[in-house]
Amino acid sequence: MATFEGCFTDVSSLQIALVVARFNDLVTTKLLSGCLDCLTRHGVDTTSSSSQLDVAWVPGSFELPLVAQSLAASGRYQVVVALGAVIRGDTPHFDVVVAEASKGIAAVARETGIPVIFGVLTTDTMQQALERAGIKNNLGWNYGLEALEMGSLMRALGRA
């Protein structure tokens, strides 16, 4: 029986793209910082001159799937991380954005065969979002780990 697992070592050849929503940037910049910290500590070159990592900014979480699709389809990356924050308001807009972002990001992964990490916080309040982006725990770190694990898993499966 074969067992396949991703790992967090030997990631020097892994090409990673991050797509970050500007809307709620108080939160998303913290998620980005946590993700970059994780990737750096695991050996990914995150310097501004890096050829291993690229960051694309989009207006909001609704736009994440389109740019994630473009990056995943480029053939340059083994994994894409989508970072965003959607905070519930008084209108149904929250439900529309969350539904389309999540369905779109999942569709990109299925259609391209490239893992796309869903790093979009969906919270009821700004306080909850800030707690998940660094006050209590920075989920950006977790999204970085997921990227490393999925990228290396796909490589182990012969898909990267």
C-alpha positions as protocol buffer text, in pm:
chain_id: "A"
residue {
  index: 1
  type: MET
  ca { x: 0 y: 0 z: 0 }
}
residue {
  index: 2
  type: ALA
  ca { x: 133 y: 341 z: -95 }
}
residue {
  index: 3
  type: THR
  ca { x: 82 y: 634 z: 138 }
}
residue {
  index: 4
  type: PHE
  ca { x: 112 y: 986 z: 5 }
}
residue {
  index: 5
  type: GLU
  ca { x: 159 y: 1288 z: 230 }
}
residue {
  index: 6
  type: GLY
  ca { x: 278 y: 1640 z: 186 }
}
residue {
  index: 7
  type: CYS
  ca { x: 573 y: 1769 z: 384 }
}
residue {
  index: 8
  type: PHE
  ca { x: 714 y: 2099 z: 499 }
}
residue {
  index: 9
  type: THR
  ca { x: 1075 y: 2041 z: 400 }
}
residue {
  index: 10
  type: ASP
  ca { x: 1252 y: 2058 z: 65 }
}
residue {
  index: 11
  type: VAL
  ca { x: 1030 y: 2336 z: -64 }
}
residue {
  index: 12
  type: SER
  ca { x: 1308 y: 2527 z: -238 }
}
residue {
  index: 13
  type: SER
  ca { x: 1178 y: 2439 z: -585 }
}
residue {
  index: 14
  type: LEU
  ca { x: 810 y: 2502 z: -508 }
}
residue {
  index: 15
  type: GLN
  ca { x: 664 y: 2793 z: -707 }
}
residue {
  index: 16
  type: ILE
  ca { x: 393 y: 2975 z: -512 }
}
residue {
  index: 17
  type: ALA
  ca { x: 152 y: 3254 z: -602 }
}
residue {
  index: 18
  type: LEU
  ca { x: -44 y: 3456 z: -348 }
}
residue {
  index: 19
  type: VAL
  ca { x: -357 y: 3649 z: -445 }
}
residue {
  index: 20
  type: VAL
  ca { x: -460 y: 3907 z: -186 }
}
residue {
  index: 21
  type: ALA
  ca { x: -777 y: 4116 z: -166 }
}
residue {
  index: 22
  type: ARG
  ca { x: -730 y: 4486 z: -90 }
}
residue {
  index: 23
  type: PHE
  ca { x: -1079 y: 4524 z: 57 }
}
residue {
  index: 24
  type: ASN
  ca { x: -1048 y: 4489 z: 435 }
}
residue {
  index: 25
  type: ASP
  ca { x: -672 y: 4534 z: 395 }
}
residue {
  index: 26
  type: LEU
  ca { x: -635 y: 4591 z: 769 }
}
residue {
  index: 27
  type: VAL
  ca { x: -705 y: 4218 z: 791 }
}
residue {
  index: 28
  type: THR
  ca { x: -563 y: 4088 z: 463 }
}
residue {
  index: 29
  type: THR
  ca { x: -222 y: 4250 z: 509 }
}
residue {
  index: 30
  type: LYS
  ca { x: -195 y: 4070 z: 843 }
}
residue {
  index: 31
  type: LEU
  ca { x: -292 y: 3740 z: 677 }
}
residue {
  index: 32
  type: LEU
  ca { x: -29 y: 3804 z: 410 }
}
residue {
  index: 33
  type: SER
  ca { x: 233 y: 3878 z: 676 }
}
residue {
  index: 34
  type: GLY
  ca { x: 153 y: 3555 z: 860 }
}
residue {
  index: 35
  type: CYS
  ca { x: 163 y: 3353 z: 540 }
}
residue {
  index: 36
  type: LEU
  ca { x: 497 y: 3504 z: 434 }
}
residue {
  index: 37
  type: ASP
  ca { x: 642 y: 3442 z: 780 }
}
residue {
  index: 38
  type: CYS
  ca { x: 546 y: 3075 z: 760 }
}
residue {
  index: 39
  type: LEU
  ca { x: 683 y: 3034 z: 409 }
}
residue {
  index: 40
  type: THR
  ca { x: 1010 y: 3209 z: 503 }
}
residue {
  index: 41
  type: ARG
  ca { x: 1061 y: 2994 z: 812 }
}
residue {
  index: 42
  type: HIS
  ca { x: 1013 y: 2683 z: 600 }
}
residue {
  index: 43
  type: GLY
  ca { x: 1274 y: 2783 z: 342 }
}
residue {
  index: 44
  type: VAL
  ca { x: 1077 y: 2964 z: 72 }
}
residue {
  index: 45
  type: ASP
  ca { x: 1251 y: 3270 z: -70 }
}
residue {
  index: 46
  type: THR
  ca { x: 1007 y: 3553 z: 4 }
}
residue {
  index: 47
  type: THR
  ca { x: 1241 y: 3844 z: -71 }
}
residue {
  index: 48
  type: SER
  ca { x: 1137 y: 4108 z: -321 }
}
residue {
  index: 49
  type: SER
  ca { x: 1380 y: 3960 z: -574 }
}
residue {
  index: 50
  type: SER
  ca { x: 1238 y: 3609 z: -532 }
}
residue {
  index: 51
  type: SER
  ca { x: 1166 y: 3402 z: -840 }
}
residue {
  index: 52
  type: GLN
  ca { x: 992 y: 3145 z: -620 }
}
residue {
  index: 53
  type: LEU
  ca { x: 702 y: 3358 z: -498 }
}
residue {
  index: 54
  type: ASP
  ca { x: 473 y: 3615 z: -658 }
}
residue {
  index: 55
  type: VAL
  ca { x: 198 y: 3827 z: -500 }
}
residue {
  index: 56
  type: ALA
  ca { x: -98 y: 3966 z: -693 }
}
residue {
  index: 57
  type: TRP
  ca { x: -339 y: 4218 z: -542 }
}
residue {
  index: 58
  type: VAL
  ca { x: -708 y: 4231 z: -639 }
}
residue {
  index: 59
  type: PRO
  ca { x: -981 y: 4477 z: -535 }
}
residue {
  index: 60
  type: GLY
  ca { x: -1179 y: 4235 z: -319 }
}
residue {
  index: 61
  type: SER
  ca { x: -1256 y: 3872 z: -240 }
}
residue {
  index: 62
  type: PHE
  ca { x: -1503 y: 3847 z: -528 }
}
residue {
  index: 63
  type: GLU
  ca { x: -1212 y: 3898 z: -770 }
}
residue {
  index: 64
  type: LEU
  ca { x: -988 y: 3631 z: -613 }
}
residue {
  index: 65
  type: PRO
  ca { x: -1105 y: 3340 z: -833 }
}
residue {
  index: 66
  type: LEU
  ca { x: -1038 y: 3514 z: -1165 }
}
residue {
  index: 67
  type: VAL
  ca { x: -678 y: 3601 z: -1081 }
}
residue {
  index: 68
  type: ALA
  ca { x: -621 y: 3266 z: -908 }
}
residue {
  index: 69
  type: GLN
  ca { x: -741 y: 3099 z: -1230 }
}
residue {
  index: 70
  type: SER
  ca { x: -502 y: 3302 z: -1441 }
}
residue {
  index: 71
  type: LEU
  ca { x: -207 y: 3223 z: -1215 }
}
residue {
  index: 72
  type: ALA
  ca { x: -293 y: 2852 z: -1183 }
}
residue {
  index: 73
  type: ALA
  ca { x: -342 y: 2815 z: -1558 }
}
residue {
  index: 74
  type: SER
  ca { x: -9 y: 2984 z: -1634 }
}
residue {
  index: 75
  type: GLY
  ca { x: 182 y: 2664 z: -1561 }
}
residue {
  index: 76
  type: ARG
  ca { x: 431 y: 2857 z: -1351 }
}
residue {
  index: 77
  type: TYR
  ca { x: 301 y: 2773 z: -1003 }
}
residue {
  index: 78
  type: GLN
  ca { x: 251 y: 2450 z: -812 }
}
residue {
  index: 79
  type: VAL
  ca { x: 17 y: 2613 z: -560 }
}
residue {
  index: 80
  type: VAL
  ca { x: -187 y: 2932 z: -527 }
}
residue {
  index: 81
  type: VAL
  ca { x: -305 y: 3090 z: -201 }
}
residue {
  index: 82
  type: ALA
  ca { x: -611 y: 3319 z: -205 }
}
residue {
  index: 83
  type: LEU
  ca { x: -627 y: 3560 z: 90 }
}
residue {
  index: 84
  type: GLY
  ca { x: -929 y: 3773 z: 168 }
}
residue {
  index: 85
  type: ALA
  ca { x: -1169 y: 3885 z: 438 }
}
residue {
  index: 86
  type: VAL
  ca { x: -1544 y: 3916 z: 406 }
}
residue {
  index: 87
  type: ILE
  ca { x: -1717 y: 4067 z: 709 }
}
residue {
  index: 88
  type: ARG
  ca { x: -2094 y: 4045 z: 749 }
}
residue {
  index: 89
  type: GLY
  ca { x: -2284 y: 4370 z: 715 }
}
residue {
  index: 90
  type: ASP
  ca { x: -2649 y: 4466 z: 722 }
}
residue {
  index: 91
  type: THR
  ca { x: -2724 y: 4350 z: 368 }
}
residue {
  index: 92
  type: PRO
  ca { x: -2710 y: 4015 z: 182 }
}
residue {
  index: 93
  type: HIS
  ca { x: -2394 y: 4130 z: 1 }
}
residue {
  index: 94
  type: PHE
  ca { x: -2186 y: 3917 z: 243 }
}
residue {
  index: 95
  type: ASP
  ca { x: -2365 y: 3598 z: 133 }
}
residue {
  index: 96
  type: VAL
  ca { x: -2315 y: 3671 z: -236 }
}
residue {
  index: 97
  type: VAL
  ca { x: -1945 y: 3748 z: -205 }
}
residue {
  index: 98
  type: VAL
  ca { x: -1870 y: 3451 z: 21 }
}
residue {
  index: 99
  type: ALA
  ca { x: -2062 y: 3209 z: -201 }
}
residue {
  index: 100
  type: GLU
  ca { x: -1902 y: 3325 z: -525 }
}
residue {
  index: 101
  type: ALA
  ca { x: -1549 y: 3349 z: -383 }
}
residue {
  index: 102
  type: SER
  ca { x: -1564 y: 3002 z: -230 }
}
residue {
  index: 103
  type: LYS
  ca { x: -1725 y: 2835 z: -532 }
}
residue {
  index: 104
  type: GLY
  ca { x: -1490 y: 3016 z: -767 }
}
residue {
  index: 105
  type: ILE
  ca { x: -1175 y: 2924 z: -577 }
}
residue {
  index: 106
  type: ALA
  ca { x: -1282 y: 2559 z: -553 }
}
residue {
  index: 107
  type: ALA
  ca { x: -1359 y: 2554 z: -925 }
}
residue {
  index: 108
  type: VAL
  ca { x: -1013 y: 2689 z: -1010 }
}
residue {
  index: 109
  type: ALA
  ca { x: -846 y: 2403 z: -824 }
}
residue {
  index: 110
  type: ARG
  ca { x: -1067 y: 2141 z: -989 }
}
residue {
  index: 111
  type: GLU
  ca { x: -1034 y: 2286 z: -1339 }
}
residue {
  index: 112
  type: THR
  ca { x: -658 y: 2343 z: -1334 }
}
residue {
  index: 113
  type: GLY
  ca { x: -539 y: 2062 z: -1107 }
}
residue {
  index: 114
  type: ILE
  ca { x: -339 y: 2322 z: -911 }
}
residue {
  index: 115
  type: PRO
  ca { x: -416 y: 2344 z: -538 }
}
residue {
  index: 116
  type: VAL
  ca { x: -573 y: 2677 z: -445 }
}
residue {
  index: 117
  type: ILE
  ca { x: -572 y: 2739 z: -72 }
}
residue {
  index: 118
  type: PHE
  ca { x: -892 y: 2904 z: 53 }
}
residue {
  index: 119
  type: GLY
  ca { x: -759 y: 3173 z: 283 }
}
residue {
  index: 120
  type: VAL
  ca { x: -1069 y: 3389 z: 294 }
}
residue {
  index: 121
  type: LEU
  ca { x: -1192 y: 3479 z: 641 }
}
residue {
  index: 122
  type: THR
  ca { x: -1571 y: 3495 z: 666 }
}
residue {
  index: 123
  type: THR
  ca { x: -1668 y: 3658 z: 992 }
}
residue {
  index: 124
  type: ASP
  ca { x: -1957 y: 3839 z: 1154 }
}
residue {
  index: 125
  type: THR
  ca { x: -1747 y: 4127 z: 1290 }
}
residue {
  index: 126
  type: MET
  ca { x: -1421 y: 4310 z: 1231 }
}
residue {
  index: 127
  type: GLN
  ca { x: -1311 y: 4199 z: 1578 }
}
residue {
  index: 128
  type: GLN
  ca { x: -1349 y: 3833 z: 1480 }
}
residue {
  index: 129
  type: ALA
  ca { x: -1151 y: 3894 z: 1161 }
}
residue {
  index: 130
  type: LEU
  ca { x: -870 y: 4070 z: 1349 }
}
residue {
  index: 131
  type: GLU
  ca { x: -856 y: 3787 z: 1604 }
}
residue {
  index: 132
  type: ARG
  ca { x: -808 y: 3538 z: 1320 }
}
residue {
  index: 133
  type: ALA
  ca { x: -551 y: 3757 z: 1149 }
}
residue {
  index: 134
  type: GLY
  ca { x: -316 y: 3807 z: 1437 }
}
residue {
  index: 135
  type: ILE
  ca { x: -461 y: 3926 z: 1767 }
}
residue {
  index: 136
  type: LYS
  ca { x: -510 y: 3570 z: 1892 }
}
residue {
  index: 137
  type: ASN
  ca { x: -383 y: 3360 z: 1605 }
}
residue {
  index: 138
  type: ASN
  ca { x: -277 y: 3444 z: 1250 }
}
residue {
  index: 139
  type: LEU
  ca { x: -448 y: 3205 z: 1014 }
}
residue {
  index: 140
  type: GLY
  ca { x: -218 y: 3335 z: 739 }
}
residue {
  index: 141
  type: TRP
  ca { x: 46 y: 3105 z: 892 }
}
residue {
  index: 142
  type: ASN
  ca { x: -191 y: 2808 z: 854 }
}
residue {
  index: 143
  type: TYR
  ca { x: -261 y: 2897 z: 490 }
}
residue {
  index: 144
  type: GLY
  ca { x: 114 y: 2901 z: 427 }
}
residue {
  index: 145
  type: LEU
  ca { x: 146 y: 2554 z: 580 }
}
residue {
  index: 146
  type: GLU
  ca { x: -143 y: 2428 z: 370 }
}
residue {
  index: 147
  type: ALA
  ca { x: 28 y: 2561 z: 59 }
}
residue {
  index: 148
  type: LEU
  ca { x: 352 y: 2380 z: 140 }
}
residue {
  index: 149
  type: GLU
  ca { x: 170 y: 2058 z: 223 }
}
residue {
  index: 150
  type: MET
  ca { x: -49 y: 2058 z: -86 }
}
residue {
  index: 151
  type: GLY
  ca { x: 232 y: 2164 z: -319 }
}
residue {
  index: 152
  type: SER
  ca { x: 458 y: 1887 z: -193 }
}
residue {
  index: 153
  type: LEU
  ca { x: 172 y: 1635 z: -193 }
}
residue {
  index: 154
  type: MET
  ca { x: 95 y: 1706 z: -556 }
}
residue {
  index: 155
  type: ARG
  ca { x: 465 y: 1666 z: -633 }
}
residue {
  index: 156
  type: ALA
  ca { x: 464 y: 1328 z: -453 }
}
residue {
  index: 157
  type: LEU
  ca { x: 166 y: 1227 z: -664 }
}
residue {
  index: 158
  type: GLY
  ca { x: 361 y: 1318 z: -975 }
}
residue {
  index: 159
  type: ARG
  ca { x: 134 y: 1614 z: -1055 }
}
residue {
  index: 160
  type: ALA
  ca { x: 383 y: 1898 z: -1012 }
}
